[in-house]
Amino acid sequence: METTEMNEEWPFTLEVLVQPPSTVRPLQSFASPVVVALKAQERKDAHTTNGASWNTAGIIANVNLVRADNPSFILDPLYRQLSGHTAGGILSPRTRPNMADPTIGYAVFRSLRISEPGEYLLRIVIIDLDSRGSEYGPPLGAGRLGPTIFSHVVRVDPTAISFGPDSTQIRMLKHLESEGVWY
């Protein structure tokens, strides 16, 4: 699983728990959602002493499409090369948090589709929309970009044979369902 590097300005990192398919046909919805975990950099920072998680209100995740050969260039979203649920809030687990787990919440991107053949990466970024902060942490700055992570390469090919989620993805999706994260 890919993880972001630590960033002193943001107390979070990202980890891709469910990757997109390696190969897909143009405009075919991915067989399973792409799921990213938002984690505290330090386990001790993931939960308060009473077990409450961070307040993730105002923190969203957004996914963009980039070419695999030039990941620093984001493809124009107006051309709709990537469609589906490309943005959303961070979903907190509904079960009581495991104090040893640094996971604060999850971003779930459903029904993603890529329209053009080629090789791509998904670029997932966290954005803070609320400058007030919370009792669990300082304000991060409204509109400020947080950690970014890239998926593995997705090859979009009109002749591709698509498969459903593999056994690892199915196990992860069942685990997330048991935590109350609906996909």
Secondary structure, DSSP 8 states (H G I E B T S, - for coil): --B---BTTBSEEEEEEE---SEE-TT---SS-EEEEEEESSGGGTB-TTS-B---TTEEEEEEEEETTEEEEE--GGG-SEES--EEE-B--SS---TT--EEEEEEE-S-EE-S-EEEEEEEEEEE--TT-BTTB----TTEEEEEEE---EEE-TT-------HHHHHHHHHHHHTT---
